[in-house]
Amino acid sequence: MTDTKEILKKVRKIEIKTKRLSNHIFSGEYHSSFKGRGMTFSEVRQYQYGDDVHNIDWNVTARYKEPFVKVFEEERELTMMLMVDISGSEFFGTQNQFKRDTLTEIAATLAFSAIQNNDKVGLILFSDAIELFIPPKKGRSHVLRIIRELIEFKGKSTKTDIDQALKFLANVMKKKTIVFVLSDFLDKGYSKSLKIAAKKHDLTGVRIYDEREEAIPNIGLIPVLDAETNSLQWVNTQNKKTRTDYSKAYRNKVAYYQEEFSKSGAGTLSICTEGNYVKKLLGYFKTKN
């Protein structure tokens, strides 16, 4: 069990880093990227020069014998749901950090951006089952709990099932929600549930990857552990067909993710563990404006 003091230190470190990003960079972009549910009627007031004549309230105008206009305001409050893959393959990383570390930082940045705008944030941690569900709430202490779970939570399974996670989302989130699915997307078979989720919610898939997992280097006979099945096998990397088959299978899963998300109208974003996720997120938010 990780020492509580150490966890709190990690939570604090991530809070300082990601809160600064969300405060100074993302909150404005986030606000304009994700609009409220629409304009709701707020009040009527006397007509002023420059007001849109389409907003004149003819009933009130007739009653008081002078023009009155309806005032609308944006129904701003939104809900964000972070769906984070915590399967075994997220503990892959060859340079500075694991994919799960990058996922945690991105999720924390998005969560702080949401509460900066007074929106609610929830969390779904999934493997091939729903490992944890935290219903959406507002506030800093709630976001800190989410970060703590992202750092500390150990799932029961090492496998992945994105289809199950999307079906669970459909059951628990009845109203339109901003959804970020953070995963390496080394999975298939979620096309139908993705279409349903993307039709109802503002959905984005954030693919986290490590450059070293795209291809096997030619380094002779090596033991390879499958992070999702925990099976160890010896692989002869000098065999060209072995290297080609591996790369092909990897590229197929990435292509499936890009095609299915694109077909369903959901957003896609690919971020390398060694890359600058700040730039990537900002660029993505700008394209949504």
C-alpha positions in Angstrom: 0.0 0.0 0.0 1.4 3.4 -1.0 2.2 5.7 1.9 -0.6 8.2 2.4 2.0 11.1 2.8 3.5 10.1 -0.5 0.1 10.1 -2.2 -0.8 13.5 -0.8 2.5 14.8 -2.0 1.8 13.5 -5.5 -1.7 14.9 -5.5 -0.4 18.3 -4.5 2.3 18.2 -7.2 -0.2 17.4 -9.9 -2.6 20.0 -8.5 0.0 22.8 -8.6 1.1 21.8 -12.2 -2.3 21.2 -13.7 -4.2 24.0 -11.9 -1.8 26.6 -13.2 -2.4 25.3 -16.7 -6.2 25.3 -16.4 -6.2 28.7 -14.7 -4.0 30.5 -17.2 -4.4 28.6 -20.4 -7.5 26.4 -20.6 -10.4 27.9 -18.7 -11.1 30.5 -21.4 -10.7 28.1 -24.3 -12.7 25.5 -22.4 -15.5 27.9 -21.8 -15.8 28.9 -25.4 -15.3 25.3 -26.7 -18.2 23.8 -24.6 -21.3 25.9 -24.7 -24.1 25.7 -22.2 -27.3 23.9 -23.0 -28.6 27.0 -24.8 -30.2 30.3 -24.0 -32.8 30.5 -21.3 -35.3 33.3 -20.7 -34.2 35.4 -17.8 -36.3 38.6 -17.6 -37.9 41.5 -19.5 -36.7 45.1 -19.5 -37.4 48.3 -21.4 -36.2 48.5 -24.9 -32.9 50.3 -25.4 -31.4 51.6 -28.6 -29.5 48.8 -30.4 -31.6 45.9 -28.9 -32.5 43.2 -31.3 -36.1 43.8 -32.4 -36.7 40.1 -32.6 -36.5 40.0 -28.8 -39.4 42.4 -28.3 -42.0 40.9 -26.0 -45.2 41.9 -27.7 -47.5 41.0 -24.9 -45.7 43.1 -22.3 -45.2 45.9 -24.8 -49.0 46.0 -25.5 -49.8 46.0 -21.8 -47.5 48.9 -20.9 -47.8 50.8 -24.2 -44.0 51.0 -24.6 -41.5 48.4 -26.0 -40.0 45.7 -23.7 -37.5 43.1 -24.7 -36.9 39.6 -23.4 -33.4 39.1 -21.9 -31.8 35.7 -22.3 -28.8 34.2 -20.6 -26.6 31.2 -21.4 -27.6 28.2 -19.3 -24.0 27.6 -18.6 -23.7 24.8 -16.1 -22.4 21.7 -17.7 -21.2 18.2 -16.6 -17.9 16.7 -17.6 -17.3 12.9 -17.3 -13.7 11.6 -17.4 -13.5 8.0 -18.6 -10.1 6.7 -17.8 -8.6 3.3 -19.0 -6.6 1.8 -16.1 -5.9 -1.6 -17.8 -2.4 -3.1 -17.7 -1.2 -1.6 -21.0 -1.4 1.9 -19.4 1.7 1.0 -17.3 3.9 1.1 -20.4 6.5 3.8 -20.7 10.1 3.8 -21.9 11.2 7.3 -21.2 10.1 9.7 -18.5 6.7 8.4 -17.5 4.1 5.7 -17.9 1.0 6.3 -20.1 -1.0 6.3 -16.9 1.0 9.3 -15.6 0.2 11.3 -18.7 -3.5 10.3 -18.5 -3.6 11.5 -14.9 -2.1 14.9 -15.7 -4.5 15.4 -18.7 -7.5 14.3 -16.6 -6.5 16.7 -13.8 -6.1 19.6 -16.2 -9.5 19.0 -17.7 -11.1 18.6 -14.3 -9.7 21.9 -13.0 -10.8 23.7 -16.3 -14.3 22.4 -15.7 -14.5 23.6 -12.0 -13.0 27.0 -13.1 -16.2 27.3 -15.1 -18.4 26.1 -12.2 -19.2 22.9 -14.0 -19.5 19.4 -12.4 -16.9 16.7 -12.9 -17.3 12.9 -12.6 -15.0 9.9 -13.1 -15.3 6.4 -14.5 -12.2 4.2 -14.1 -12.5 1.1 -16.4 -10.6 -2.0 -17.4 -12.7 -4.8 -18.9 -15.2 -3.9 -16.1 -16.2 -0.7 -14.3 -13.6 -0.4 -11.6 -14.8 2.9 -10.0 -17.6 5.4 -10.6 -17.5 8.8 -8.9 -20.8 10.8 -9.7 -20.3 14.4 -11.0 -19.9 17.1 -8.4 -18.4 20.6 -8.2 -15.5 22.0 -6.1 -11.8 21.7 -5.5 -12.0 19.0 -2.8 -14.0 16.8 -5.3 -11.3 17.3 -8.0 -8.6 16.4 -5.5 -10.4 13.2 -4.7 -10.5 12.4 -8.5 -6.8 13.0 -8.8 -6.1 10.9 -5.7 -8.0 8.0 -7.3 -6.2 8.4 -10.6 -2.9 8.1 -8.8 -3.7 5.4 -6.2 -6.4 3.2 -7.6 -5.5 -0.3 -8.5 -7.9 -2.1 -10.7 -8.9 -5.8 -10.3 -8.4 -6.5 -14.0 -5.5 -5.8 -16.4 -7.7 -6.2 -19.6 -9.6 -3.6 -21.6 -13.2 -3.4 -22.7 -14.2 0.1 -24.1 -17.5 -1.2 -25.2 -18.6 -2.0 -21.6 -17.4 1.4 -20.4 -19.4 3.2 -23.0 -22.5 1.2 -22.2 -22.1 2.0 -18.5 -21.9 5.7 -19.5 -25.2 5.5 -21.4 -26.8 4.0 -18.3 -25.6 6.6 -15.7 -25.5 9.8 -17.7 -29.0 10.6 -19.0 -28.4 14.3 -19.8 -26.0 15.6 -22.4 -22.5 15.6 -20.9 -18.9 16.5 -22.0 -17.1 13.2 -22.1 -13.4 12.6 -22.5 -12.4 8.9 -23.0 -8.7 8.6 -22.1 -7.1 5.4 -23.2 -4.4 3.9 -25.5 -7.4 2.4 -27.5 -5.7 -1.0 -28.0 -9.1 -2.5 -28.3 -11.8 -3.1 -30.9 -15.5 -3.9 -31.0 -17.0 -0.7 -29.5 -18.4 0.8 -32.7 -22.1 0.5 -31.8 -21.9 1.8 -28.2 -19.6 4.6 -29.4 -22.3 5.8 -32.0 -25.0 5.8 -29.3 -22.7 7.7 -26.8 -21.5 10.3 -29.4 -25.1 11.0 -30.5 -26.1 11.9 -27.0 -22.9 13.5 -25.6 -20.1 15.8 -26.6 -17.5 13.1 -26.8 -13.8 13.1 -27.4 -11.3 10.2 -27.5 -7.9 11.1 -26.1 -5.4 8.4 -27.2 -2.2 8.3 -25.2 0.7 6.4 -26.7 4.4 5.7 -26.3 6.5 5.9 -29.5 8.4 2.7 -28.6 5.2 0.5 -28.6 4.5 1.2 -32.3 7.2 -1.2 -33.5 9.5 -4.0 -32.1 13.2 -3.2 -32.6 15.5 -5.9 -34.0 17.3 -7.0 -30.8 17.3 -10.8 -30.9 15.4 -13.2 -28.7 13.6 -11.3 -25.9 11.1 -12.1 -23.1 7.8 -10.1 -23.7 5.2 -9.7 -21.0 1.6 -9.0 -22.2 0.5 -6.3 -19.7 -3.2 -7.2 -20.2 -3.0 -11.0 -20.0 0.2 -11.2 -17.8 1.5 -14.0 -20.0 5.2 -14.1 -20.7 6.6 -15.4 -24.0 9.9 -15.4 -25.8 9.9 -13.4 -29.1 12.5 -13.6 -31.8 12.7 -9.9 -32.9 15.2 -10.8 -35.7 12.3 -12.4 -37.5 11.1 -9.8 -40.0 7.5 -11.3 -40.2 7.2 -11.1 -36.4 8.1 -7.4 -36.4 5.8 -6.7 -39.4 2.8 -8.6 -37.8 3.2 -6.7 -34.6 3.3 -3.3 -36.3 0.4 -4.2 -38.5 -1.8 -5.3 -35.5 -0.9 -2.2 -33.6 -1.7 0.1 -36.6 -5.0 -1.7 -37.1 -6.2 -0.8 -33.6 -5.2 2.8 -34.0 -6.9 3.0 -37.4 -10.0 1.5 -35.9 -10.1 4.1 -33.1 -9.6 7.0 -35.6 -12.2 5.7 -38.1 -14.9 4.8 -35.6 -14.6 8.0 -33.6 -14.6 10.1 -36.8 -17.6 8.2 -38.3 -19.6 8.7 -35.1 -18.9 12.5 -35.0 -16.8 12.3 -31.9 -13.5 14.2 -31.5 -10.1 12.6 -31.6 -6.8 13.6 -30.1 -3.5 11.6 -30.0 -0.9 12.5 -27.4 2.6 11.0 -27.0 3.9 10.4 -23.5 7.0 12.4 -24.6 5.0 15.1 -26.3 3.5 18.4 -25.1 -0.1 17.7 -24.1 -0.6 21.4 -23.3 -0.2 22.4 -27.0 -2.3 19.5 -28.2 -5.2 20.2 -25.8 -5.1 23.9 -26.6 -5.1 23.2 -30.4 -8.0 20.9 -30.0 -10.1 23.4 -27.9 -9.4 26.0 -30.6 -10.8 23.8 -33.3 -14.0 23.3 -31.3 -14.7 27.1 -31.0 
